Amino acid sequence: MTRIAPLLLLAVFLISAVMVQGQRKVSEMTVTYTASISSDNKEPAISDAFDGATTTVYLKGSLSRTEMVSTLATFVTIHDAKNGTAVSLRETSGQKLLIRMNADDWKDRNKRYDGITFTDTNETKKIAGYNCIKSVAKLSDGTTFTVYYTPDIIPENRDYDYQFRTLPGFPLEYELEMGSYHVKYTATQVNFSPVPASRFDIPKSGYREMTYEESNKLRGVKQ
């Protein structure tokens, strides 16, 4: 028995070491997703325009930039996890808007994801070269969506995307419902090269600037 115990301890240590080596905690990375959209809408013009749109996530320390580009519009969100502030850049139909958000604004914008839970399933698949686990996300209002994530990539900045703060890994595919549209984002490239600091620069001109409250009124959102 005295000889078995050390062997068991050694086995546990080796297994733990392999698991840790399999995970990669990163402070800088770039991930590109391609969107595919389906809808029951009889007028598919919007879905056709956004189908194939790309979304790119840039991470550098506490800074993150999420950029969605389609033939109709470009949406960019730059967030600083240190102070919780964010800037949203919107360019559509020749109109360019810059919306500043303080930490409270950012939380309000993402409040629907408060209390989100993730339940893993036994399903797996490989995405962008990584083995991913299928998980079902559930919001506090009962809404659910599917996400495939890899536990091998752990971002140091867990606040880069509010909805995935508690996900035990990095999402490489997820599906969302947007009104009558069903959108699936699938990662096509994962890059760990250093991200230029200029990616997170805020434009000083060329945009009509407004507050978070003003942007909500413009969109008809009740306060």
Summary of the structure (lengths in Angstrom):
residues: 223
radius of gyration: 20.2
end to end distance: 67.7
largest distance: 76.4
contacts: 603
relative contact order: 0.19
helix: 22%
strand: 47%
